[in-house]
Amino acid sequence: MNSPVLHREVVDGAFASDYHVLKPSRTPHWLSMTALLATFVAAVYCGWVDHSLPDFAAWSGAGWMAVALLSAVLITPRVFAPGFLLSLLPFLLAWRVAAMNDATVMVWVASVAALPLLVQFIDCVVSDLRRDRGKPGAWLGTLLWQATLVRLCFGLNELCHSAEKIFAGTGWFNKLEIGFQNLGFGEAAAAFVVLGGLIEFASAVSVGLGLFARLGAFVSLIYFLVATVGFGGEWTRGYAWAMAGGGGWEYVMLLMVVFIGVMISGAGKFSLDGWLLQRGLMPRLLTPLAVNAQGVRQP
């Protein structure tokens, strides 16, 4: 009932602006598809030929690369931003799993494969800025991309922490289980390792991909407050992140400032929220979890 009304508001608002042309203008898409296919093949090789990806890491590496490739083939050619984001997250996750297990073949292939993805994203940004050049509010569009870069960096960074807990294989899981036991979790340590990994993965999806970004940023903020105040000890070690005896609160504060920024406004048009809002697919009651009222109605 509410979706058509929301759709009209959004079509007149920021998310509808140039959304259907939010894509690269010069970079051929087959380059990124070929790169993802090569990384998928490398993941299979490392998992079942040279066995550098052990046990569950073999399945997670190949599985996430399959998701990345499917999104690049089926979604990105039709609508760039959601398809690119849904390829980027599993690609980065599989790359991290390979690096943690010293799967050299896959690490090198993924490192090369990242270049077409980066060029594709830069092309999208430059094309969008070029279309807005000379229009009223063009500078605000530049600021929006600045915020997008920060959000992607800090949101998708959580994949690294999630990977080591639940995707990188039993060796890494066991190491973290022992670490959590030393923090006082006892026999529940394994469950809290999994819980932490799931929260960090949800943070990467919500903040990094921009899916209910305001809600995800709030949950991420609470999670890091609990983890650092209750268990990490960063707030008692001083400011600098790199120091003897463990890092201080420098990086933790940086993370939380980014999360607060996303909580204020949402993720912007280069996000899954942007696509859902533009298509009128997000119920009105859930809209505040994605973007503030000013963002929806911005002329």
Buried (B, 14 or more C-beta within 10 A) or exposed (E): EEEEEBBEBBBBBBBBBBBEEBBBEEBEBEBBBBBBBBBBBBBBBBBEEEEBBBBBBBBBBBBBBBBBBBBBBEBBEEBBBBBBBBBBBBBBBBBBBBBBBEBBBBBEBBEEBBEBBEBBBEBBBBBBBEBBEEEEBEEEBBEBBEBBEBBBEBBBBBBBBBBBBBBBBEBBBEEBBEEBBEBEBEEEBBEBBBBBBEBBBBBBBBBBBBBBBBBBBBBBBEBBEEBBBEEBBBEEBBEEBEEEEEBBBBBBBEBBEBBEBBBEBBBBBBBBBBBBBBBBEBEEEEBBBBBBEEBBEBE
